[in-house]
Amino acid sequence: MRRTPVYIICSPRPLVGKTLIARLLSELLLLKDGKVAAFDINLKEPSLLEFLPRVTETAEVGDTFGKMALMDRLIVNDAVAKVIDLGFHAFDEFFKMSDEIGFMKEAARRGVSPIILFVADTDRTSARGYAMLQQQLAPAALVTIDNEYVLRGELPEAMASSRVLRIAALPVFLKTYIDRLTFSFTDYLRNERDSSTELHQWVRKNYFSFRELELDLMLQRS
């Protein structure tokens, strides 16, 4: 059976780089597959919809109708990878709902593979959120994102127990450059002739890391 990946980028904390990671992953999937379905669940944080409006739609988990509408989209094994930029305000409600309706088991039954990309931080809220996910998820479904721009130091020991994907910190001037709404990682790779630039190597490394993660998960679940 073919399997459809659903990537959920999340943290119970604001401003840890979730949207940046969702952008990178969505652009890679567009480059590789020619299609992706992205969902933006945010309030005041930088919005994935603003960066990738052609492939992103907003979603709500604040009421029953919104929850069911989103889950109906995520549970479909249609070979179109899904990317969810889950705002910190919706973290508890989303995973409470997921647990109550048995989303992970139903997804597995239908050939859908949810992968939770948890952006690490050192505060108590993050520690509690991570522990909750460990109780709900199979180890292979939980991946820790070590965003060095946010987590300047050692990764908390508990969060290092799962697979870790590291996002290197960029200098401030490059961070400002990629935060422009018109910036595209894929377009940059195509148009920048000098492959030795720091940004070129950073984008390629992150694309490779996500691609390697995807391949490993496919092997684990084949």
N, C-alpha and C positions, 0 to 999 in steps of 0.2 A: 504494500500500500504506500502510495506517495504521501508525504507528510508536509503540512503547511506550518511554517514557523510563525509564532507570535512573540515578538520581543516587547517586553514591558520594562521601560526604563523608569526607575522610581527611587524615591528617598522620602522620609518623613520630614526632611529639612529643606528649606528654600535655598536657592542660589548656590547649588553644588555642581551645576553643569549638566543637568539632565537634558535640556534642550540641545545643547552642543552635541552630546552623544547621540541623541535621536536624529539630528541632522546628518552626522557622519554616517550612521548606519543606514538611514533612508537613502542617502545619495549613493552609497555603495550598492544597495539592492537595486536601485534604478539603473546603475551602470551595468550590473551583472545580469539582471533579469529583464530590464526594460519596464518594470512595473513594481509598485509597492503601494500599500494602503496604509496611510499614517493617520493617527488619531491624536488630537490635542486636548488634554484635560488639564487646563491651567487657569489661574485667575490673573494675577498681576505679574507673574514671571515672564521672561522672554518667551514668545509664543512660536511654536513650530509652524503654526498656520501662516505666520508672517514671513517665514523663511522659505517654506515650500508649499505655497497655496494650491498648486495644481494637483498635489497628491495627498493633501491633508484636509481633514474635516474635524470640526469640534465635536466633542462628546461630553455627556453629562452623566454623573453618577449620584446626583443629589436627590433623585426621585426614582420610583420604580420603573416608570416608562423609559427614562434615560438609561437605567441599568440594563434592562432587558433588550433595548435597541442595540446597545453596545455589544452585549454578550452574543446576540444573534449574529452579529457580524464576525465576531472573533471565533466562533465555533465552526465556521464553514471551512471545510477542507477543499479549497479552490485553487491551491498552488500559488496564491498571491500572498507573499510575506506581509505580515502586519507589524507596524511599529507604533507603540503607544508611549507618548510623552505624558507620564502621570504626575500631575502637580502634587506638591506636598500636602495640600489641603484635602486631597482625595485619597491619600494613601491608606488610612485606616478603613474607610468606607469601602474602597475597592476590594481590599483583600478580605474583609469581613464578608462581603457579598460573595466573593469567589469561593470562600470556604463553605458558606451556607448552602450554596447551590451545587457544590461538588464540581466546580468548573474544571479542575485539573483532571479528574477521572473521566469526565464527559469528553474533554478535549482529546485525551489519549484514545478513548473508544472511537472517536471520529477521525483519527489520524491527524490531529492538530497538536503541535508541540510548543507549549508556552515556555519561554525562557525569560526569567526574571533577572534583569541587570540592575543590581542594587548599588547605588552610588554611596560609597562609604564616607563616614565622618566620625569624629571621636566623641560626640556628645551622647548623653544618656538616651535621648529620643531615638537616635540612630541605632544604638545598641539594642533597645527594646524592639524596634521595628525589624531588625535583622533576626533576632531570636524568634519572633513570631513567624517569619517566613521559613526559618529552619524547621519549625514544627509542622508547617503546612505542606512543604515542598519536598520532593525527592532531591537528593544532593545534586544530581545532574542538571536540574532545572534552575538552580540558583548560581548566579555568577556575580562576584564582587567587582565593582569598578573602582579602581584606585586612581582618582583624578588628582594628580599631583599639584594642580593649580589650587585646589581646595585643601587637600590633605597633605600638608607640608610636614612630613615625618613618617613614623612607622605606622603601618596599617594595624588597626586593633586586632589582637590575636584571634579573637573569635571569628572575625570576618575573613581572616586569611585561611580558614579551614576549607572554604569552597574554592572553585577555580577563580583566579584573579586576572583581570584584564587591566593593564596600566595605561593611562593616558598622560603622557608627559606634559609638563607645564611649558607654555610658550612665553617668550618675552612679552611684556605689556603691549608694545607697539604692534606685534603680530596678532595678539589677542584682540586688540581694537580693530585690526584689519579684517579678521574673519567674522567679527560680530556685525559687520554691515549686512543689511537685509539683502543686498544684491550679490553677496559673495556666494560662490559655488565651489566646493572642494573639487569636484570632478572637472569643472571648467578650468580651474587653476592648474590641475595636473596636465590637462590637454594643452594649455596655452603657455605655460612657463617652460621655456626651453632648458633652463639650467636646473637639472635634477639634483644638484648638490645643495640647493638652498635649504635652510632649516625648515621652512614651511612645507616645501615639497616632500622632504623626507618624513616630516611629521604626519602628513596626510597619508602617504604611502604606507607607513608603519601601522597607522590605525586601521586603514582599509585591510591590510594583511591580517592584523589581529582579529578583526571581525570575521573575515573569511575563514581563517583557521578555526575559530570558534564554531562557525556554522558547519564546517566539514567534520569536526570532532563530534558534534552533537548528532549529525546524521549517522556517523559510524556507530555511536552508542545506541541509537534507537532503530537501527536497521535489523 
